[in-house]
Amino acid sequence: MAKISQQLSFTFRIGVDQKGQFAKVTVQIDEIDTELPIKEQLEKVDGALDKVWAYIKKKVDAQIDEVLDN
């Protein structure tokens, strides 16, 4: 039984060019069983991922605001 992971990341500038302020957002799903239906496994992840994403986004937004205020 092979298991795989998939990751997707976005890096973007959050400040002015000269300050080199960037943020990176990464979403990763681990332990996808290649012998089971992929669609069913991803459907189980979907609801949890939305909640985790909302939580992380709130924290990252606050940190970005702090960096930009300095």
Order of alpha helices (4+ residues) and beta strands (2+ residues): beta-beta-alpha
